Amino acid sequence: MIKKTLYFGNPAYLSLRNKQLVIRLPEVESGNMPDEMKREAITTVPIEDIGVVVLDNKQITITQGLVAALLQNTTALITCDDRRMPTGLFLPLQGNTVQNERFRSQLEASQPLRKQLWQQTVRAKIENQAAVLRLYTVKSVARMYTMADNVKSGDSDNFEAQAAVYYWKNVFTDIPTFIRDQNGEPPNNLLNYGYAILRAVVARALVSSGLLPVYGIHHHNRYNPYCLADDIMEPYRPYVDMQVLNIMQQYEEIPENLPKEIKRDLLSIPVVDTMIGGKKRPLMIAVSETTASLAKCFAGELRKISYPTINTGNR
């Protein structure tokens, strides 16, 4: 089942009633109107239908009961900062019935296994980046496919970084001087926002699969609580990049403070189509397949992570 992504950019009262998220608007609650009209202005959404919630206004009030219900449903709850960019992520402590067993398998995974899993991840990422270049530019991608084919265990030759240099240099054809920098000029803000949504989707799926998002197969920053999410999202980043490229085709200029129309397009990332295992799946479903396969790799039941591919035909 595809879970909904809910975005709240205006003041709102959010609460829980009968396993439903209840949305009330302050202007309605405080207005001088009949109680019946106030009741009709209330919107409800079943908790079980929600996958991601984005809180993007300082005047949103949310009850503890609703937060607990969302987390119990393994919903990713995102908060935004003063610039209205995603800054915080809430996830449940438990999301799988055999979590202890899967924690143990993950923590006890051998270094050779982790290196092999990272090799698969980097290869999938580079191939998808090459596919984006083929779809949106006329740049040669032969070198990128060669790098993908030659990624060794643990990516000892650091082909991920080499491919990234070529990719970011060429992906935005109208911005030849583009530098990928979280604090850089647009469209970096589009990428930041999209990756934050993707990260939440991946972290949520990892928890649902009974894995620790903090314990990565490659990323090991002591200050990063989502190292594994950052690992597993790598092959999915090009899907965000495509969404950003599509947005840029619609707007002559991208403002630093993203309007709601652009955010709406980025919030559709969880439902963009992907190809995984030879089948078309919404990204959120594909990510769940990826994390489930990763859990099986840690348990010794599989040897390969299931990642999506961006199809462009023959190389």
QUILIN-V697184 format. One record per pair of residues at least 24 apart in sequence whose C-alpha atoms are under 10 Angstrom apart, sorted by sequence separation. I is the first residue (numbers start at 1). J is the second residue. D is the distance in Angstrom with one decimal. If there is no record, write none. Layout:
# QUILIN-V697184
i: (I;I)
j: (J;J)
d: (D;D)
This chain:
# QUILIN-V697184
i: (20;21;22;47;48;49;50;51;52;53;54;55;56;57;58;68;71;123;124;202;203;205;19;20;21;22;47;48;50;51;52;53;54;55;56;57;122;123;124;126;141;203;204;243;283;18;19;20;21;47;48;49;50;51;52;53;54;55;56;58;122;123;141;200;202;203;206;240;243;17;19;20;21;48;56;57;123;139;199;202;203;242;281;16;18;19;20;47;56;120;123;139;201;202;240;280;14;15;16;17;18;19;20;21;55;56;119;122;123;200;202;203;240;243;277;279;14;16;17;55;56;121;122;140;199;200;202;203;239;240;276;277;278;16;55;119;120;122;139;198;199;202;239;276;277;278;54;119;120;122;123;138;139;198;199;201;240;275;276;277;26;55;118;119;120;121;122;126;130;137;138;199;200;239;274;275;276;26;54;118;119;120;121;126;129;133;136;137;139;199;202;239;274;275;276;25;26;54;118;119;120;125;126;129;132;133;136;137;138;195;198;199;239;273;274;275;53;116;117;118;119;122;123;126;127;130;135;136;137;198;274;275;24;53;115;116;117;118;119;122;123;126;129;130;133;134;136;199;273;274;115;116;122;125;126;129;133;195;198;199;236;6;23;114;115;116;121;122;125;129;132;133;195;198;22;113;114;115;119;133;4;112;113;115;119;122;126;130;195;198;112;129;195;198;4;12;111;194;195;197;3;4;5;6;11;22;195;239;3;4;5;6;7;8;9;10;11;12;21;194;195;3;4;5;6;7;8;9;10;11;12;13;14;15;16;20;21;191;194;195;2;3;4;5;6;7;8;9;10;11;12;13;14;15;16;19;193;194;236;1;2;3;4;5;6;7;8;9;10;11;12;13;14;15;16;17;21;192;2;3;4;5;6;7;8;9;10;11;12;13;14;15;16;17;20;21;191;194;9;10;11;12;13;14;15;16;19;20;190;191;194;236;9;14;15;16;19;190;193;236;8;14;15;16;191;14;16;190;191;15;16;190;191;233;189;190;232;188;187;190;233;187;190;232;232;187;187;229;232;154;155;154;190;189;190;193;187;188;189;190;186;187;189;190;186;187;188;189;190;198;201;202;172;185;186;187;189;194;197;198;201;239;5;171;185;186;193;196;197;200;239;4;5;6;7;9;171;185;186;194;195;197;198;236;238;239;3;5;172;184;186;190;194;197;198;235;236;238;172;190;193;194;197;232;234;235;236;160;171;174;193;194;195;233;235;236;9;191;194;232;235;172;190;194;205;209;204;205;208;209;211;202;205;206;207;209;210;211;201;202;205;206;209;210;201;204;205;208;209;211;201;202;203;204;205;206;207;208;209;211;198;202;205;206;209;210;198;201;202;205;206;209;201;204;205;209;211;202;203;206;198;202;206;121;121;118;118;119;117;118;116;117;118;114;115;114;115;85;106;107;113;114;85;106;107;133;86;87;105;106;111;128;129;132;136;85;86;89;102;103;104;125;128;129;131;132;135;85;86;88;89;99;102;103;104;107;109;125;126;127;128;129;130;84;86;87;91;95;99;101;102;103;106;107;122;125;126;128;129;132;133;136;86;89;90;95;96;99;100;101;102;106;107;121;122;124;125;128;129;132;136;85;86;89;95;96;97;98;99;100;106;121;124;125;127;128;88;91;92;95;96;97;98;99;103;121;122;123;124;125;126;129;90;91;94;95;96;97;98;99;118;121;122;125;129;132;86;89;90;93;94;95;96;117;118;121;89;92;94;95;96;117;120;121;91;92;94;95;93;94;78;94;78;93;76;78;91;76;77;76;75;76;75;76;76;77;76;74;75;76;74;75;74;71;74;75;74;73;89;54;53;52;53;52;51;52;51;52;51;51;145;85;83;84;85;142;83;84;141;83;84;135;135;117;134;135;85;131;132;134;131;132;117;128;129;130;131;132;117;124;128;129;131;134;124;125;127;128;130;131;114;121;124;125;127;128;113;114;120;121;124;125;127;128;131;113;120;121;124;130;117;120;121;124;113;116;117;118;120;106;109;110;116;117;106;109;116;105;106;108;109;113;105;106;107;108;109;5;103;105;106;102;105;106;102;104;105;103;104;105;5;102;103;102;101;54;52;52;51;51;9;7;9;7;7;6;5;7;6;5;5;4;5;5;4;5;3;4;2;3;2;2;2;4;1;2;3;2;3;1;2;1)
j: (44;45;46;71;72;73;74;75;76;77;78;79;80;81;82;92;95;147;148;226;227;229;44;45;46;47;72;73;75;76;77;78;79;80;81;82;147;148;149;151;166;228;229;268;308;44;45;46;47;73;74;75;76;77;78;79;80;81;82;84;148;149;167;226;228;229;232;266;269;44;46;47;48;75;83;84;150;166;226;229;230;269;308;44;46;47;48;75;84;148;151;167;229;230;268;308;43;44;45;46;47;48;49;50;84;85;148;151;152;229;231;232;269;272;306;308;44;46;47;85;86;151;152;170;229;230;232;233;269;270;306;307;308;47;86;150;151;153;170;229;230;233;270;307;308;309;86;151;152;154;155;170;171;230;231;233;272;307;308;309;59;88;151;152;153;154;155;159;163;170;171;232;233;272;307;308;309;60;88;152;153;154;155;160;163;167;170;171;173;233;236;273;308;309;310;60;61;89;153;154;155;160;161;164;167;168;171;172;173;230;233;234;274;308;309;310;89;152;153;154;155;158;159;162;163;166;171;172;173;234;310;311;61;90;152;153;154;155;156;159;160;163;166;167;170;171;173;236;310;311;153;154;160;163;164;167;171;233;236;237;274;45;62;153;154;155;160;161;164;168;171;172;234;237;62;153;154;155;159;173;45;153;154;156;160;163;167;171;236;239;154;171;237;240;47;55;154;237;238;240;47;48;49;50;55;66;239;283;48;49;50;51;52;53;54;55;56;57;66;239;240;49;50;51;52;53;54;55;56;57;58;59;60;61;62;66;67;237;240;241;49;50;51;52;53;54;55;56;57;58;59;60;61;62;63;66;240;241;283;49;50;51;52;53;54;55;56;57;58;59;60;61;62;63;64;65;69;240;51;52;53;54;55;56;57;58;59;60;61;62;63;64;65;66;69;70;240;243;59;60;61;62;63;64;65;66;69;70;240;241;244;286;60;65;66;67;70;241;244;287;60;66;67;68;243;67;69;243;244;69;70;244;245;287;244;245;287;244;244;247;290;245;248;290;291;247;248;291;294;217;218;218;254;254;255;258;253;254;255;256;253;254;256;257;254;255;256;257;258;266;269;270;241;254;255;256;258;263;266;267;270;308;75;241;255;256;263;266;267;270;309;75;76;77;78;80;242;256;257;265;266;268;269;307;309;310;75;77;244;256;258;262;266;269;270;307;308;310;245;263;266;267;270;305;307;308;309;234;245;248;267;268;269;307;309;310;84;266;269;307;310;248;266;270;284;288;284;285;288;289;291;283;286;287;288;290;291;292;283;284;287;288;291;292;284;287;288;291;292;294;285;286;287;288;289;290;291;292;293;295;283;287;290;291;294;295;284;287;288;291;292;295;288;291;292;296;298;290;291;294;287;291;295;217;218;216;217;218;217;218;217;218;219;216;217;217;218;189;210;211;217;218;190;211;212;238;192;193;211;212;217;234;235;238;242;192;193;196;209;210;211;232;235;236;238;239;242;193;194;196;197;207;210;211;212;215;217;233;234;235;236;237;238;193;195;196;200;204;208;210;211;212;215;216;231;234;235;237;238;241;242;245;196;199;200;205;206;209;210;211;212;216;217;231;232;234;235;238;239;242;246;196;197;200;206;207;208;209;210;211;217;232;235;236;238;239;200;203;204;207;208;209;210;211;215;233;234;235;236;237;238;241;203;204;207;208;209;210;211;212;231;234;235;238;242;245;200;203;204;207;208;209;210;231;232;235;204;207;209;210;211;232;235;236;207;208;210;211;210;211;196;212;197;212;197;200;213;199;200;200;200;201;201;202;203;204;204;203;204;205;204;205;205;204;207;208;208;208;226;197;197;197;200;200;200;201;201;204;204;205;315;257;256;257;258;315;257;258;315;258;259;310;311;294;311;312;263;309;310;312;310;311;297;308;309;310;311;312;298;305;309;310;312;315;306;307;309;310;312;313;297;304;307;308;310;311;297;298;304;305;308;309;311;312;315;298;305;306;309;315;303;306;307;310;300;303;304;305;307;294;297;298;304;305;295;298;305;295;296;298;299;303;296;297;298;299;300;197;295;297;298;295;298;299;296;298;299;298;299;300;201;298;299;299;299;267;267;270;270;284;260;260;263;263;264;264;264;267;267;267;268;268;269;270;270;271;270;271;270;271;271;281;282;284;282;283;284;284;285;284;285;285)
d: (5.9;5.1;8.9;9.9;9.6;9.0;8.9;4.7;4.8;4.9;4.7;4.9;5.2;8.7;8.4;8.7;9.0;8.1;7.6;9.6;9.5;9.0;9.7;5.4;6.1;9.7;9.5;6.3;6.4;6.3;6.0;6.0;6.0;6.3;7.8;8.8;9.8;4.7;9.9;9.6;9.3;8.0;8.8;8.9;8.8;10.0;8.8;4.4;6.0;7.1;9.2;9.4;8.9;8.6;7.5;8.5;7.6;9.6;9.1;9.4;7.5;7.1;9.1;9.5;9.0;5.2;9.1;7.9;7.4;8.8;6.3;5.3;9.7;8.9;9.5;7.5;8.5;10.0;8.5;5.7;8.5;9.9;9.1;9.1;8.8;5.9;8.4;8.7;5.9;9.4;6.4;9.6;8.9;8.3;9.9;9.4;9.9;9.6;9.7;9.6;9.4;8.1;9.5;9.2;9.2;7.8;9.3;7.4;9.2;8.2;9.6;9.0;6.8;8.8;7.1;9.4;9.6;9.7;9.8;10.0;8.0;9.9;9.5;9.7;6.3;10.0;7.2;8.9;7.8;9.7;7.1;7.9;8.9;8.8;8.7;9.7;8.3;9.9;7.1;9.3;6.8;6.3;9.9;6.2;7.4;9.0;8.0;6.2;9.1;8.9;8.9;9.3;8.6;9.6;9.8;9.0;9.3;8.7;4.3;8.8;9.3;9.8;9.6;6.1;8.4;9.7;7.3;8.5;8.8;7.7;9.7;9.0;9.7;8.0;9.7;5.3;6.4;9.4;9.8;9.3;5.1;9.0;9.5;6.9;8.4;7.5;9.8;6.8;9.4;6.6;9.4;9.0;6.2;5.6;9.1;9.5;9.8;9.4;7.2;5.3;9.2;8.0;9.8;8.4;9.1;9.8;7.4;8.2;9.2;9.7;7.1;9.6;8.3;10.0;7.1;6.7;9.8;8.1;8.0;5.6;5.6;9.3;8.8;9.8;9.7;9.8;10.0;8.6;6.9;9.8;7.1;7.6;9.8;9.9;8.7;5.0;7.9;7.1;9.0;7.9;8.1;6.6;9.9;7.6;7.6;9.5;8.6;9.6;9.7;9.1;5.1;6.2;6.0;9.4;8.1;6.9;5.9;8.6;7.9;9.4;9.3;9.6;9.6;8.8;4.0;8.8;9.6;9.7;9.8;9.6;7.7;9.2;9.8;7.7;9.9;9.0;7.6;7.6;9.9;9.8;9.5;7.8;9.3;9.2;9.6;9.8;9.0;9.6;9.2;9.4;8.2;9.0;6.9;7.7;9.7;9.7;9.3;8.7;9.9;9.3;9.8;9.4;9.1;7.4;9.7;8.9;9.7;8.7;8.0;6.0;6.4;8.2;8.4;7.9;8.3;9.0;8.9;8.6;7.0;9.4;6.7;5.2;4.7;5.9;6.2;6.0;6.1;6.7;7.4;6.2;9.7;8.7;7.4;8.3;9.0;8.7;9.9;9.0;5.8;9.0;7.8;5.0;5.4;4.6;4.8;4.7;5.2;4.7;5.8;7.4;6.9;6.0;6.0;5.9;7.5;8.8;9.4;8.2;8.4;8.3;8.7;4.6;6.6;5.8;6.2;6.4;5.7;5.3;8.6;4.8;4.8;4.9;4.7;5.3;9.0;9.1;9.0;9.7;8.1;7.6;8.4;7.7;8.6;7.4;7.1;9.1;7.5;4.9;6.3;6.2;6.6;8.2;6.3;8.5;9.2;8.8;7.1;8.3;9.4;7.4;7.9;8.3;8.4;9.9;7.2;4.9;7.7;9.9;9.0;6.9;7.9;9.6;8.6;10.0;5.4;8.7;9.6;8.9;9.9;8.5;8.1;7.5;8.6;9.6;9.1;9.5;7.9;9.2;6.8;10.0;9.5;6.3;9.8;8.4;9.9;9.5;8.7;9.6;7.7;8.9;9.7;9.1;9.4;8.1;7.9;9.8;8.2;9.5;9.0;9.5;9.9;8.1;8.5;8.9;9.7;9.3;9.3;9.9;8.9;8.9;8.8;6.7;6.8;9.8;6.2;8.7;9.1;8.3;7.9;9.6;9.4;9.8;9.8;9.4;7.1;8.4;7.9;8.6;7.9;9.2;7.1;9.8;9.5;8.9;9.3;6.4;8.0;10.0;7.0;9.8;9.8;9.8;9.4;9.7;9.4;9.8;9.7;7.5;9.7;9.4;9.3;9.3;7.2;8.3;9.9;8.3;9.0;10.0;10.0;9.9;9.8;8.4;5.6;7.5;7.2;7.1;7.5;8.6;7.7;8.5;7.3;7.5;7.9;9.5;10.0;7.4;9.0;9.9;8.7;9.9;8.9;9.4;9.4;9.8;8.4;9.7;8.9;9.1;7.4;9.0;9.8;9.4;7.9;9.9;8.2;7.7;9.7;9.0;8.1;9.3;8.3;9.8;9.7;8.7;10.0;9.6;9.1;9.3;8.9;8.0;6.6;7.6;6.2;8.8;6.6;9.4;5.2;8.5;5.6;9.0;9.7;9.9;9.6;8.8;8.7;9.0;8.9;8.7;9.1;7.0;9.1;6.2;8.7;5.6;8.7;7.7;8.9;7.6;7.8;6.3;7.9;6.8;8.9;9.8;8.3;9.7;9.7;9.1;9.3;9.0;9.5;8.0;8.7;9.9;9.9;9.8;6.5;9.9;7.3;6.5;9.4;9.0;9.8;8.8;7.4;5.2;7.7;8.4;9.6;9.5;8.9;7.4;9.8;7.1;8.8;9.7;8.4;9.7;9.2;7.8;8.7;9.7;8.2;6.7;8.4;8.2;6.6;9.1;8.3;6.9;9.3;9.8;6.6;9.5;8.6;8.4;9.1;6.5;9.4;9.3;9.8;8.7;5.8;5.8;9.9;7.7;9.2;9.0;9.2;8.4;8.1;8.4;9.1;9.7;9.6;8.2;8.7;8.7;9.0;8.4;6.2;6.5;8.2;9.6;9.1;5.8;7.6;8.6;5.7;8.0;9.6;8.1;6.3;9.3;8.8;9.0;9.6;7.9;7.7;9.5;8.7;9.3;10.0;7.6;9.7;8.3;3.8;6.1;9.0;6.9;9.5;8.8;8.0;7.0;8.6;7.1;9.2;9.0;4.4;9.0;9.2;7.1;5.5;7.2;9.6;8.3;9.6;7.9;8.5;5.2;5.5;9.2;6.8;6.9;9.7;8.9;7.5;8.3;8.9;7.7;9.1;8.8;9.8;6.8;6.8;4.6;6.1;7.6;9.8;9.0;7.9;7.0;7.3;7.6;9.7;9.6;10.0;9.2;9.3;7.9;7.9;7.0;4.8;9.8;9.0;6.5;9.9;7.5;9.8;6.0;8.5;9.7;9.6;9.9;7.9;9.2;7.4;8.7;9.8;9.2;8.8;9.6;8.4;9.4;9.4;7.7;9.9;9.8;8.1;6.0;9.2;7.1;9.0;9.6;8.0;9.6;5.9;10.0;6.8;9.4;6.5;9.6;8.4;9.8;7.6;9.8;6.8;9.5;9.8;8.9;9.8;8.4;9.8;7.6;9.6;7.3;7.9;8.7;8.3;9.8;8.4;8.7;9.1;7.7;8.7;8.1;7.0;8.2;8.9;9.1;9.9;9.5;9.4;8.6;10.0;7.0;9.9;8.6;7.6;7.3;6.0;9.4;8.5;8.4;10.0;9.1;7.0;8.6;9.7;9.9;6.2;8.6;6.2;9.5;9.7;9.1;7.7;5.6;9.6;9.3;9.7;9.7;6.9;9.4;8.1;8.4;8.5;8.9;7.5;8.0;7.8;9.0;9.8;9.7;9.2;8.1;7.2;9.5;7.4;9.8;8.4;9.3;7.9;9.7;9.7;8.8;7.3;9.7;8.8;9.2;9.1;8.9;8.7;7.1;7.5;6.0;9.9;8.1;9.7;8.3;8.3;8.7;9.2;9.0;8.7;9.5;9.1;9.6;9.2;9.1;5.4;6.8;5.5;7.6;8.9;9.1;5.5;9.3;9.1;8.6;9.9;7.8;9.9;7.3;8.9;9.1;9.4;9.0;9.2;8.9;7.8;9.6;9.9;9.0;8.1;9.9;10.0;7.9;8.4;6.9;7.7;9.5;9.4;7.7;8.6;9.1;8.6;8.9;8.7;8.9;7.6;9.8;7.6;10.0;9.9;9.3;7.9;7.1;9.0;9.4;6.9;7.8)
